[in-house]
Amino acid sequence: MTETIMMRDLRVRGCPACHHLDQRMAEFFAERQGLLSKNEEARTDYADRGGFCPLHTWQLAVFSSARGISRGHKTIIRRMAELMEWLAGADAERIVDSLPIKTSDDCVACNFLADAEAGYVKAFSVFLEGDENLERYKRSHGLCLRHLQRVLTRTEDPARKVCLIHVAANRLREISESMVQYDLKLEQLKRELLTRDEKDAYRRGLVMLAGEKTVFSPFMKGL
């Protein structure tokens, strides 16, 4: 992870960590769907692993057509049918605990995201140790609260922790004011007077509170 990458991430209108991870996940899904639609070995491996968790199954589908999904999932669907047939002939008391419902424990996509996030948070924490980089961060839109929490646990200097929290407080106040102005101008039918900050305040506010929707999964541990 280079400083150039992180300085580029600071220019986005949102959490730089979420932005980076969103790109990594997009690359992951595009590559994986390409393999599933073209390669039987990849389809077999996907079926052997039981696919992805529910959230990442649907995110994978965003990167494919109906035909691509049909090609990529025919093997796992057939495998699941065979498993369900086997369960139907098993002890009835075991059925409820044995349905093939995927969780994040061994979801390849969840594990990829967790590893990518851990690596980025570690690198970004080191990046912020530099005074010039901290000043760059102050001028950015800042980390979402969830990624800020992860960075704070890796930050040893108390003064730097306080600084990062002040930045978050300032950004939240700015977003709140932009939301107020957005609502007021729409009420007064003055849409043409809306600024860029006011137009996307609703999205930036949600990102600050919860992170990008493609990055934080309800199935992931510790969130």
N, C-alpha and C positions, 0 to 999 in steps of 0.2 A: 504494500500500500504506500503510494508516494504522497508527498506533500502537495504536489501539483493536482492530484486527484481530489484531495480534500479541500484545497482552495477552490477548485471548480465546483465542488459540491456546495460550498458556502454561498454560491451565487444563486441557488435555487430559491423559489418563494415557498419555503417550507423547511422541514427538518432535513438537514444534509445527510444524516444517517439513513433515514427512511428513503430518501431519493436514491442513494447508492444501492440499498438493498432491493428497492423496487426494480432497478435496472438489472441487478444480478438475477432476480427471480424471473424477470421477463426473458432473459437469455436462457435460463435453466429450462423454462417451460417450452420455449420455441425449439430448443435443441431436443428436448425429450419427446415432444409431439412429432417432430420430424422423424425421429428414430422409430417411434411406435407405428407411424403410418407406412413405413417402408421396410422395416426389419423384423422378421419373425422371431429372431433371437431376443430382440428387445421386448417384444410382446410377451414372450414366454417368461422372461425375467420379471417383467411388470406383474404378470399373473402370479408367479412364484412368491413375490413379495406382498401380494394382496392389494396392489394398487396404492393409491395415496389416501390420506384422510379425506373426509367429506369436503372441507374447505378447499384443499389443494386439488381435488378432483375437478371441482368447478372452475378453479383458476386455470388449470390445464386446458379445459374446454374452450376458454376464451381465445386460446392461441391456435384453434383448429376449426375447420369446417365440419359440417355434419358428416361428410364422407370420411374426413380424417379421423373423427371420433369413432366412427363405425369400424374403420380399418384398425385403429389402435386399440380398441377395447373388445374386439370380438373374441380374443383368446381368453381374457380374464372373465368376461361374461359367461363363456362356455364353462370355464373352470368353476365359477361360482354356482352354476346350475348343477354341475356334478357334485359339488360339496353339499348343496342343499338336498339333493337326492339321497346322499349318504346320511345326512342328518335325519331325514324323514324315516330312515330305517333304523335309527339308533334309539337308545333308551330315551324315552320321552322326558325324563327329568333332567337330562343333559342338554336338551335342545336350546333352552333359553340362554344358557351361558356359553353357547358354542357358535352363535351366528357370526358370520365373517364380516363384522363391522370394524373398519379400520380406525385406529386411534393414532395420536401423534407419537406414541412410543417408538414405533419403527417405520414411520412414514418417511420415505427418502426425501421428499420436498421439505418437510419440517426439519429434518436433520441438516439438510443443506442450508436452509435459512438460519438455523441456530448457529451453525459454524461460521457462516458469513457474517452474521451480526456480531458474534463474539470477537472475530478478527478485526472488524471495523471499529468497534467500540474501543478495543485495546489500542489500535493505531491512532484513533482520534483523540484519545486521552493523552497519549504521548505528544501528539501534534499541538494540543492546547497548552503544553508546558512551555512553549516558546512565547515570549512576550509579544512579538509581532503577530504571531498566529492568534493569540488571544484578542488582540486589537481587531484583527480581521473578523473574528467570531462576533465581537460586539456589534459590528456593522451588518451582520447577517440576520436572517430571520430566526436563527437559533434552533437548537434541538427540541424535539417534542419532549414532553415531560417524562415519558418512559425511557427514552434514550438518555436524557439528562440524568436520570436516576442512575443508570448504568455507568455513565461517565463519572459521576460524583463518587461512586464507590471505589473508583480507581484513582481519584485525585487526592493526594496526600496534603497539599498545602491548604490550610483552612481559609486563608484570605482568597485564594483562587476559587474555592468552593462558593464562598459568599458572592464573589464577582459573577460567577456563572448563574447563581440563583437570581441576582439582581437583573441580569440580562433577560432571564425568563420572565420576571415580573414586569419589566418594561415592555416586552413584546406582547404579553397578554393584555396589558392596559391599552396598548396601541391598537390591537385587534378589536378589543371591546369598543373603543371609540369609533373605529371604522364601521363596526356593525351598527352602532347607533346612527351614524351618518347615512349609512346605506338604507336603513329602514326609514329615516326621516325624509330623505330625498325621494324615495319611492312613494311615500305618503303624499308628498307635495308635487308629485308628477314631474320631478326634475331629474329623470334618469340620465339625461345628457350631461349633467354636472357630476356624475359619479366618477371618482378617481379609481385607479387600478387597485389601490389598497382596499377601497370600499367594496369593489366588485367581488374580490376573492376572499374577503375577510371571513366569510362563513366557512370556507374550506380550510383556510389557515388556522382558524380557531379549533376546528375539529381535529386537525393534524396535531396541534399543540397538546390537546387533551388526550388523544387516543393513538396518535401515530397514523401513518398511511394505512388504509384498509387492506392493502396487498401485503403488508409487512407483519402486522400483528394478528395472530390467529387465536381464536378462543380455545383451540385444541392444544396450544403450546403450554408447556409447564411454566410455572413461576411468573405468569403475566397477570 
